[in-house]
Amino acid sequence: MTDDMLRAVAKNGGVVDVNFFSGFDSQQYWDALMAQGDKQQAAVDAYLAKLKAEGKEPSYMDKERIQHEWMARIPRPPLSALIDNIDHIAKVAGVDHVGLGSDFDGVSGATPEGMDSAADLPKITQALLDRGYSADDIHKILGGNVLRVFKEVERVSREMQKR
């Protein structure tokens, strides 16, 4: 998102959830992923064609497996790339407008080093503490902001149902 978009979200009271996909958090990772794009797609197409030729119906997971094999060739960025993204959003939009949107179910293997599952979330807490964030601000980032927005959505929903 651009800084103007971040400020607009803040003005409207929303939250930007930071996705853990390395391509969103590291330009170097994104560039490497784009550089292998045609070769990766050719490998996916060839594998799916092979399965079809064998009379098998390719699944989403078949395609996903080949894509992940290719992404594994790209060095994962350090955890600090993810923290830099969180920090940037907090500085531009304000700490009340940043949250986490890990997408662990869709980006496995393409997350920063050390961020492999929900079990690694305490690393974000520690990294934010190391950068001087207060416990209250970290609470907001780790879910408090999203809960605030959900409560507002529920309030508006109840008002609309009364009409």
MDTraj code that builds the backbone (N, CA, C; nanometers):
import mdtraj as md
import numpy as np

residues = "MET THR ASP ASP MET LEU ARG ALA VAL ALA LYS ASN GLY GLY VAL VAL ASP VAL ASN PHE PHE SER GLY PHE ASP SER GLN GLN TYR TRP ASP ALA LEU MET ALA GLN GLY ASP LYS GLN GLN ALA ALA VAL ASP ALA TYR LEU ALA LYS LEU LYS ALA GLU GLY LYS GLU PRO SER TYR MET ASP LYS GLU ARG ILE GLN HIS GLU TRP MET ALA ARG ILE PRO ARG PRO PRO LEU SER ALA LEU ILE ASP ASN ILE ASP HIS ILE ALA LYS VAL ALA GLY VAL ASP HIS VAL GLY LEU GLY SER ASP PHE ASP GLY VAL SER GLY ALA THR PRO GLU GLY MET ASP SER ALA ALA ASP LEU PRO LYS ILE THR GLN ALA LEU LEU ASP ARG GLY TYR SER ALA ASP ASP ILE HIS LYS ILE LEU GLY GLY ASN VAL LEU ARG VAL PHE LYS GLU VAL GLU ARG VAL SER ARG GLU MET GLN LYS ARG".split()
xyz = np.array([
    [0.0845, -0.1178, 0.0000],
    [0.0000, 0.0000, 0.0000],
    [0.0889, 0.1239, 0.0000],
    [0.0415, 0.2271, -0.0635],
    [0.1159, 0.3526, -0.0616],
    [0.0931, 0.4235, 0.0714],
    [0.1789, 0.5202, 0.1004],
    [0.1615, 0.5972, 0.2235],
    [0.0290, 0.6733, 0.2223],
    [-0.0122, 0.7226, 0.1058],
    [-0.1420, 0.7907, 0.0973],
    [-0.2558, 0.6956, 0.1323],
    [-0.2456, 0.5722, 0.0873],
    [-0.3475, 0.4726, 0.1212],
    [-0.3473, 0.4436, 0.2707],
    [-0.2289, 0.4338, 0.3287],
    [-0.2199, 0.4098, 0.4729],
    [-0.2849, 0.5231, 0.5511],
    [-0.2592, 0.6458, 0.5097],
    [-0.3206, 0.7613, 0.5782],
    [-0.4724, 0.7610, 0.5609],
    [-0.5203, 0.7182, 0.4450],
    [-0.6649, 0.7117, 0.4213],
    [-0.7298, 0.6079, 0.5126],
    [-0.6652, 0.4933, 0.5297],
    [-0.7178, 0.3910, 0.6204],
    [-0.7256, 0.4473, 0.7619],
    [-0.6211, 0.5172, 0.8027],
    [-0.6203, 0.5761, 0.9371],
    [-0.7325, 0.6789, 0.9517],
    [-0.7504, 0.7623, 0.8509],
    [-0.8547, 0.8655, 0.8557],
    [-0.9928, 0.8019, 0.8708],
    [-1.0118, 0.6858, 0.8093],
    [-1.1414, 0.6183, 0.8149],
    [-1.1545, 0.5226, 0.9334],
    [-1.0494, 0.5150, 1.0164],
    [-1.0566, 0.4338, 1.1375],
    [-1.0281, 0.2863, 1.1174],
    [-0.9773, 0.2484, 1.0014],
    [-0.9539, 0.1079, 0.9727],
    [-0.8204, 0.0568, 1.0209],
    [-0.7921, -0.0673, 0.9836],
    [-0.6690, -0.1356, 1.0219],
    [-0.6087, -0.2010, 0.8980],
    [-0.4786, -0.1877, 0.8830],
    [-0.4044, -0.2563, 0.7781],
    [-0.3388, -0.3778, 0.8420],
    [-0.3808, -0.4961, 0.8000],
    [-0.3211, -0.6188, 0.8522],
    [-0.2016, -0.6566, 0.7653],
    [-0.0869, -0.6688, 0.8269],
    [0.0367, -0.7006, 0.7562],
    [0.0384, -0.8491, 0.7221],
    [0.0487, -0.8774, 0.5931],
    [0.0582, -1.0142, 0.5439],
    [0.2032, -1.0593, 0.5562],
    [0.2248, -1.1851, 0.5896],
    [0.3600, -1.2347, 0.6124],
    [0.4286, -1.2847, 0.4855],
    [0.3634, -1.2767, 0.3699],
    [0.4248, -1.3205, 0.2447],
    [0.5478, -1.2353, 0.2179],
    [0.6618, -1.3000, 0.2018],
    [0.7887, -1.2295, 0.1862],
    [0.7897, -1.1341, 0.0673],
    [0.7139, -1.1644, -0.0357],
    [0.7063, -1.0759, -0.1514],
    [0.6412, -0.9423, -0.1207],
    [0.5624, -0.9373, -0.0144],
    [0.5007, -0.8108, 0.0279],
    [0.5914, -0.7332, 0.1228],
    [0.6841, -0.8033, 0.1854],
    [0.7668, -0.7414, 0.2887],
    [0.9116, -0.7182, 0.2464],
    [0.9512, -0.7755, 0.1334],
    [1.0893, -0.7610, 0.0869],
    [1.0911, -0.7403, -0.0640],
    [1.1363, -0.6255, -0.1069],
    [1.1464, -0.5984, -0.2501],
    [1.2429, -0.6958, -0.3173],
    [1.3508, -0.7302, -0.2481],
    [1.4487, -0.8237, -0.3033],
    [1.3844, -0.9603, -0.3294],
    [1.3025, -1.0081, -0.2353],
    [1.2342, -1.1353, -0.2532],
    [1.1376, -1.1254, -0.3713],
    [1.0620, -1.0178, -0.3770],
    [0.9644, -0.9982, -0.4848],
    [1.0344, -0.9986, -0.6210],
    [1.1446, -0.9271, -0.6301],
    [1.2185, -0.9195, -0.7566],
    [1.2674, -1.0582, -0.7989],
    [1.3167, -1.1360, -0.7032],
    [1.3644, -1.2709, -0.7343],
    [1.2489, -1.3608, -0.7785],
    [1.1343, -1.3461, -0.7134],
    [1.0160, -1.4239, -0.7501],
    [0.9706, -1.3888, -0.8917],
    [0.9696, -1.2607, -0.9244],
    [0.9290, -1.2178, -1.0578],
    [1.0293, -1.2640, -1.1640],
    [1.1559, -1.2688, -1.1275],
    [1.2593, -1.3106, -1.2220],
    [1.2440, -1.4579, -1.2608],
    [1.1909, -1.5391, -1.1708],
    [1.1735, -1.6807, -1.2023],
    [1.0340, -1.7114, -1.2557],
    [0.9513, -1.6080, -1.2704],
    [0.8107, -1.6259, -1.3057],
    [0.7839, -1.7145, -1.4255],
    [0.8459, -1.6864, -1.5399],
    [0.8190, -1.7648, -1.6610],
    [0.8655, -1.9089, -1.6462],
    [0.9828, -1.9279, -1.5868],
    [1.0346, -2.0638, -1.5685],
    [0.9484, -2.1408, -1.4686],
    [0.9051, -2.0714, -1.3629],
    [0.8194, -2.1373, -1.2641],
    [0.6877, -2.1794, -1.3288],
    [0.6284, -2.0893, -1.4049],
    [0.5008, -2.1212, -1.4698],
    [0.5168, -2.2356, -1.5687],
    [0.6291, -2.2383, -1.6422],
    [0.6538, -2.3475, -1.7357],
    [0.6653, -2.4809, -1.6622],
    [0.7301, -2.4803, -1.5469],
    [0.7429, -2.6024, -1.4670],
    [0.6067, -2.6488, -1.4166],
    [0.5244, -2.5551, -1.3722],
    [0.3890, -2.5890, -1.3258],
    [0.3089, -2.6485, -1.4419],
    [0.3122, -2.5803, -1.5554],
    [0.2362, -2.6269, -1.6718],
    [0.2810, -2.7659, -1.7150],
    [0.4131, -2.7890, -1.7170],
    [0.4659, -2.9190, -1.7583],
    [0.4218, -3.0285, -1.6614],
    [0.4257, -2.9986, -1.5329],
    [0.3862, -3.0990, -1.4344],
    [0.2378, -3.1306, -1.4445],
    [0.1553, -3.0285, -1.4588],
    [0.0113, -3.0514, -1.4703],
    [-0.0210, -3.1278, -1.5983],
    [0.0496, -3.0976, -1.7079],
    [0.0296, -3.1700, -1.8341],
    [0.0691, -3.3172, -1.8188],
    [0.1765, -3.3419, -1.7444],
    [0.2213, -3.4795, -1.7192],
    [0.1135, -3.5568, -1.6430],
    [0.0573, -3.4932, -1.5408],
    [-0.0484, -3.5599, -1.4641],
    [-0.1693, -3.5910, -1.5526],
    [-0.2076, -3.4953, -1.6350],
    [-0.3221, -3.5170, -1.7244],
    [-0.2928, -3.6294, -1.8228],
    [-0.1697, -3.6332, -1.8756],
    [-0.1308, -3.7384, -1.9698],
    [-0.1362, -3.8762, -1.9038],
    [-0.1171, -3.8799, -1.7734],
    [-0.1254, -4.0060, -1.6978],
    [-0.2692, -4.0377, -1.6573],
    [-0.3631, -3.9533, -1.7011],
    [-0.5037, -3.9763, -1.6695],
    [-0.5442, -3.9286, -1.5314],
    [-0.4604, -3.8487, -1.4695],
    [-0.4900, -3.7964, -1.3362],
    [-0.5441, -3.6541, -1.3483],
    [-0.6317, -3.6199, -1.2580],
    [-0.6867, -3.4830, -1.2547],
    [-0.6037, -3.3996, -1.1575],
    [-0.5275, -3.3028, -1.2093],
    [-0.4438, -3.2202, -1.1203],
    [-0.5291, -3.1414, -1.0209],
    [-0.4767, -3.1286, -0.9026],
    [-0.5469, -3.0527, -0.7990],
    [-0.4748, -2.9203, -0.7743],
    [-0.5385, -2.8371, -0.6982],
    [-0.4764, -2.7113, -0.6557],
    [-0.3460, -2.7398, -0.5826],
    [-0.3450, -2.8434, -0.5017],
    [-0.2265, -2.8768, -0.4228],
    [-0.1100, -2.9214, -0.5117],
    [-0.1402, -2.9832, -0.6249],
    [-0.0329, -3.0203, -0.7181],
    [0.0380, -2.8953, -0.7683],
    [-0.0387, -2.7985, -0.8094],
    [0.0176, -2.6718, -0.8573],
    [0.0935, -2.6018, -0.7439],
    [0.0339, -2.6006, -0.6277],
    [0.0930, -2.5352, -0.5106],
    [0.2296, -2.5963, -0.4763],
    [0.2392, -2.7274, -0.4851],
    [0.3637, -2.7963, -0.4510],
    [0.4783, -2.7513, -0.5417],
    [0.4514, -2.7427, -0.6710],
    [0.5556, -2.7002, -0.7654],
    [0.5934, -2.5545, -0.7397],
    [0.4947, -2.4699, -0.7171],
    [0.5234, -2.3289, -0.6881],
    [0.6098, -2.3152, -0.5635],
    [0.5798, -2.3927, -0.4614],
    [0.6575, -2.3855, -0.3367],
    [0.8002, -2.4360, -0.3565],
    [0.8154, -2.5364, -0.4416],
    [0.9513, -2.5830, -0.4721],
    [1.0334, -2.4713, -0.5345],
    [0.9702, -2.3950, -0.6217],
    [1.0417, -2.2839, -0.6863],
    [1.0679, -2.1702, -0.5881],
    [0.9701, -2.1369, -0.5058],
    [0.9901, -2.0298, -0.4082],
    [1.0986, -2.0652, -0.3073],
    [1.1136, -2.1946, -0.2795],
    [1.2165, -2.2385, -0.1838],
    [1.3573, -2.2106, -0.2356],
    [1.3712, -2.1837, -0.3634],
    [1.5015, -2.1516, -0.4213],
    [1.5441, -2.0077, -0.3899],
    [1.4496, -1.9281, -0.3449],
    [1.4767, -1.7867, -0.3148],
    [1.5084, -1.7744, -0.1662],
    [1.6189, -1.7119, -0.1319],
    [1.6488, -1.6940, 0.0106],
    [1.5387, -1.6135, 0.0803],
    [1.4958, -1.6640, 0.1952],
    [1.3930, -1.5936, 0.2723],
    [1.4544, -1.4699, 0.3361],
    [1.3793, -1.3592, 0.3371],
    [1.4317, -1.2398, 0.4034],
    [1.4337, -1.2590, 0.5547],
    [1.5103, -1.1769, 0.6241],
    [1.5119, -1.1879, 0.7702],
    [1.3781, -1.1416, 0.8291],
    [1.3523, -1.1835, 0.9500],
    [1.2317, -1.1411, 1.0209],
    [1.2221, -0.9889, 1.0259],
    [1.3352, -0.9218, 1.0287],
    [1.3348, -0.7753, 1.0370],
    [1.2616, -0.7104, 0.9197],
    [1.2536, -0.7779, 0.8043],
    [1.1791, -0.7219, 0.6898],
    [1.0308, -0.7103, 0.7237],
    [0.9779, -0.8120, 0.7901],
    [0.8379, -0.8083, 0.8339],
    [0.8185, -0.6999, 0.9392],
    [0.9089, -0.6922, 1.0335],
    [0.8988, -0.5929, 1.1403],
    [0.9124, -0.4521, 1.0828],
    [0.9990, -0.4348, 0.9828],
    [1.0118, -0.3039, 0.9166],
    [0.8788, -0.2610, 0.8563],
    [0.8069, -0.3567, 0.7975],
    [0.6773, -0.3258, 0.7361],
    [0.5759, -0.2839, 0.8426],
    [0.5701, -0.3586, 0.9519],
    [0.4810, -0.3237, 1.0630],
    [0.5158, -0.1844, 1.1150],
    [0.6435, -0.1615, 1.1357],
    [0.6919, -0.0341, 1.1883],
    [0.6564, 0.0827, 1.0940],
    [0.6722, 0.0614, 0.9653],
    [0.6411, 0.1669, 0.8680],
    [0.4925, 0.2032, 0.8733],
    [0.4082, 0.1027, 0.8752],
    [0.2639, 0.1289, 0.8803],
    [0.2282, 0.2025, 1.0092],
    [0.2878, 0.1597, 1.1198],
    [0.2611, 0.2256, 1.2487],
    [0.3049, 0.3714, 1.2458],
    [0.4157, 0.4000, 1.1800],
    [0.4652, 0.5380, 1.1734],
    [0.3817, 0.6248, 1.0800],
    [0.3322, 0.5675, 0.9704],
    [0.2563, 0.6459, 0.8728],
    [0.1095, 0.6569, 0.9114],
    [0.0469, 0.5444, 0.9435],
    [-0.0966, 0.5439, 0.9738],
    [-0.1238, 0.5615, 1.1226],
    [-0.0273, 0.5255, 1.2054],
    [-0.0460, 0.5298, 1.3500],
    [-0.0619, 0.3894, 1.4037],
    [-0.0186, 0.3694, 1.5245],
    [-0.0194, 0.2354, 1.5847],
    [-0.1617, 0.1815, 1.6007],
    [-0.2613, 0.2698, 1.5995],
    [-0.4005, 0.2258, 1.6109],
    [-0.4544, 0.1658, 1.4814],
    [-0.3721, 0.1644, 1.3774],
    [-0.4221, 0.1226, 1.2460],
    [-0.3372, 0.0136, 1.1807],
    [-0.2659, -0.0624, 1.2623],
    [-0.1858, -0.1728, 1.2101],
    [-0.2177, -0.2996, 1.2864],
    [-0.2231, -0.4101, 1.2129],
    [-0.2492, -0.5405, 1.2725],
    [-0.1735, -0.6474, 1.1973],
    [-0.2022, -0.7720, 1.2303],
    [-0.1364, -0.8849, 1.1664],
    [-0.2375, -0.9643, 1.0843],
    [-0.1975, -1.0008, 0.9644],
    [-0.2778, -1.0861, 0.8776],
    [-0.1868, -1.1922, 0.8195],
    [-0.1433, -1.2833, 0.9011],
    [-0.0339, -1.3741, 0.8679],
    [-0.0514, -1.4496, 0.7368],
    [-0.1684, -1.5017, 0.7095],
    [-0.1947, -1.5835, 0.5908],
    [-0.1083, -1.7093, 0.5898],
    [-0.0858, -1.7667, 0.7070],
    [-0.0041, -1.8886, 0.7140],
    [-0.0605, -1.9996, 0.6259],
    [-0.1918, -2.0008, 0.6046],
    [-0.2502, -2.1077, 0.5244],
    [-0.2276, -2.0888, 0.3752],
    [-0.1771, -1.9740, 0.3342],
    [-0.1599, -1.9504, 0.1917],
    [-0.0186, -1.9189, 0.1487],
    [0.0705, -1.8952, 0.2428],
    [0.2065, -1.8546, 0.2053],
    [0.3138, -1.9417, 0.2697],
    [0.2782, -2.0628, 0.3045],
    [0.3758, -2.1480, 0.3721],
    [0.5039, -2.1581, 0.2907],
    [0.6144, -2.1455, 0.3601],
    [0.7442, -2.1521, 0.2946],
    [0.7900, -2.0216, 0.2334],
    [0.7025, -1.9237, 0.2280],
    [0.7386, -1.7950, 0.1669],
    [0.7277, -1.6823, 0.2686],
    [0.7555, -1.7152, 0.3927],
    [0.7527, -1.6173, 0.5006],
    [0.8967, -1.5844, 0.5410],
    [0.9168, -1.4764, 0.6138],
    [1.0533, -1.4435, 0.6580],
    [1.1132, -1.5539, 0.7442],
    [1.2440, -1.5540, 0.7518],
    [1.3150, -1.6529, 0.8333],
    [1.2598, -1.6541, 0.9758],
    [1.2347, -1.7735, 1.0253],
    [1.1901, -1.7868, 1.1631],
    [1.0426, -1.7638, 1.1852],
    [0.9669, -1.7338, 1.0798],
    [0.8228, -1.7095, 1.0936],
    [0.7501, -1.8191, 1.0149],
    [0.7452, -1.9378, 1.0753],
    [0.6928, -2.0541, 1.0058],
    [0.5521, -2.0946, 1.0463],
    [0.5083, -2.0519, 1.1627],
    [0.3745, -2.0877, 1.2109],
    [0.3343, -1.9907, 1.3214],
    [0.2136, -2.0079, 1.3681],
    [0.1649, -1.9230, 1.4771],
    [0.2518, -1.9364, 1.6022],
    [0.3216, -2.0476, 1.6156],
    [0.4104, -2.0665, 1.7303],
    [0.5237, -1.9643, 1.7318],
    [0.5504, -1.9008, 1.6173],
    [0.6590, -1.8027, 1.6079],
    [0.6135, -1.6589, 1.6340],
    [0.4858, -1.6380, 1.6588],
    [0.4353, -1.5022, 1.6815],
    [0.5041, -1.4293, 1.7969],
    [0.5465, -1.4980, 1.9031],
    [0.6186, -1.4258, 2.0092],
    [0.7443, -1.3535, 1.9592],
    [0.7998, -1.3983, 1.8482],
    [0.9167, -1.3300, 1.7913],
    [0.8805, -1.1884, 1.7466],
    [0.7574, -1.1705, 1.7005],
    [0.7123, -1.0365, 1.6621],
    [0.7009, -0.9496, 1.7864],
    [0.6443, -1.0053, 1.8917],
    [0.6336, -0.9311, 2.0177],
    [0.7712, -0.8850, 2.0633],
    [0.8673, -0.9762, 2.0638],
    [1.0014, -0.9414, 2.1097],
    [1.0655, -0.8364, 2.0186],
    [1.0493, -0.8518, 1.8887],
    [1.1087, -0.7554, 1.7953],
    [1.0485, -0.6164, 1.8142],
    [0.9176, -0.6102, 1.8409],
    [0.8540, -0.4797, 1.8647],
    [0.9006, -0.4207, 1.9977],
    [0.9157, -0.5037, 2.1001],
    [0.9713, -0.4557, 2.2275],
    [1.1120, -0.4008, 2.2055],
    [1.1919, -0.4731, 2.1255],
    [1.3282, -0.4298, 2.0973],
    [1.3324, -0.2954, 2.0256],
    [1.2268, -0.2643, 1.9527],
    [1.2201, -0.1362, 1.8811],
    [1.1552, -0.0260, 1.9642],
    [1.1219, -0.0572, 2.0867],
    [1.0709, 0.0452, 2.1763],
    [0.9198, 0.0584, 2.1834],
    [0.8474, -0.0348, 2.1249],
    [0.7016, -0.0294, 2.1338],
    [0.6579, -0.0649, 2.2758],
    [0.5554, 0.0021, 2.3238],
    [0.5029, -0.0250, 2.4575],
    [0.4161, -0.1501, 2.4551],
    [0.3904, -0.2056, 2.5718],
    [0.3042, -0.3228, 2.5824],
    [0.1648, -0.2913, 2.5275],
    [0.1131, -0.1714, 2.5554],
    [-0.0190, -0.1334, 2.5036],
    [-0.0203, -0.1274, 2.3513],
    [0.0842, -0.0720, 2.2921],
    [0.0905, -0.0638, 2.1464],
    [0.1024, -0.2026, 2.0838],
    [0.1805, -0.2887, 2.1461],
    [0.1955, -0.4246, 2.0946],
    [0.0627, -0.4990, 2.1037],
    [-0.0090, -0.4790, 2.2118],
    [-0.1418, -0.5404, 2.2274],
    [-0.2316, -0.4977, 2.1116],
    [-0.2283, -0.3707, 2.0764],
    [-0.3091, -0.3208, 1.9640],
    [-0.2697, -0.3905, 1.8345],
    [-0.1403, -0.3977, 1.8079],
    [-0.0905, -0.4571, 1.6832],
    [-0.1243, -0.6056, 1.6756],
    [-0.1136, -0.6755, 1.7868],
    [-0.1353, -0.8201, 1.7886],
    [-0.2821, -0.8607, 1.7864],
    [-0.3719, -0.7664, 1.7822],
    [-0.5130, -0.8030, 1.7717],
    [-0.6097, -0.7018, 1.8277],
    [-0.5633, -0.6168, 1.9166],
    [-0.6529, -0.5186, 1.9767],
    [-0.7172, -0.4259, 1.8743],
    [-0.6412, -0.3835, 1.7744],
    [-0.6964, -0.2940, 1.6728],
    [-0.8056, -0.3623, 1.5904],
    [-0.7819, -0.4877, 1.5540],
    [-0.8814, -0.5610, 1.4762],
    [-1.0081, -0.5810, 1.5592],
    [-0.9928, -0.6132, 1.6871],
    [-1.1101, -0.6301, 1.7731],
    [-1.1887, -0.4994, 1.7859],
    [-1.1173, -0.3873, 1.7928],
    [-1.1842, -0.2565, 1.7983],
    [-1.2694, -0.2355, 1.6739],
    [-1.2145, -0.2658, 1.5582],
    [-1.2889, -0.2487, 1.4337],
    [-1.4082, -0.3446, 1.4284],
    [-1.3880, -0.4696, 1.4703],
    [-1.4983, -0.5658, 1.4718],
    [-1.6120, -0.5187, 1.5626],
    [-1.5778, -0.4638, 1.6783],
    [-1.6811, -0.4126, 1.7695],
    [-1.7607, -0.3009, 1.7034],
    [-1.6917, -0.2155, 1.6311],
    [-1.7600, -0.1062, 1.5607],
    [-1.8498, -0.1610, 1.4502],
    [-1.8041, -0.2605, 1.3805],
    [-1.8848, -0.3238, 1.2757],
    [-2.0110, -0.3837, 1.3372],
    [-1.9956, -0.4512, 1.4500],
    [-2.1118, -0.5092, 1.5168],
    [-2.2092, -0.4004, 1.5625],
    [-2.1564, -0.2897, 1.6134],
    [-2.2420, -0.1797, 1.6573],
    [-2.3217, -0.1239, 1.5396],
    [-2.2561, -0.0997, 1.4294],
    [-2.3236, -0.0456, 1.3117],
    [-2.4268, -0.1480, 1.2599],
    [-2.3911, -0.2745, 1.2628],
    [-2.4840, -0.3787, 1.2180],
    [-2.6121, -0.3766, 1.3016],
    [-2.5955, -0.3663, 1.4323],
    [-2.7146, -0.3624, 1.5192],
    [-2.7999, -0.2394, 1.4887],
    [-2.7356, -0.1260, 1.4672],
    [-2.8100, -0.0037, 1.4322],
    [-2.8869, -0.0224, 1.3019],
    [-2.8225, -0.0809, 1.2050],
    [-2.8864, -0.0997, 1.0752],
    [-3.0024, -0.1978, 1.0847],
    [-2.9903, -0.3005, 1.1696],
    [-3.0974, -0.3967, 1.1853],
    [-3.2193, -0.3339, 1.2510],
    [-3.1978, -0.2324, 1.3340],
    [-3.3091, -0.1639, 1.4001],
    [-3.3915, -0.0815, 1.3004],
    [-3.3244, -0.0384, 1.1956],
    [-3.3940, 0.0461, 1.0952],
    [-3.4826, -0.0384, 1.0146],
])
top = md.Topology()
chain = top.add_chain()
for i, resn in enumerate(residues, 1):
    res = top.add_residue(resn, chain, resSeq=i)
    for name in ("N", "CA", "C"):
        top.add_atom(name, md.element.get_by_symbol(name[0]), res)
traj = md.Trajectory(xyz[None], top)
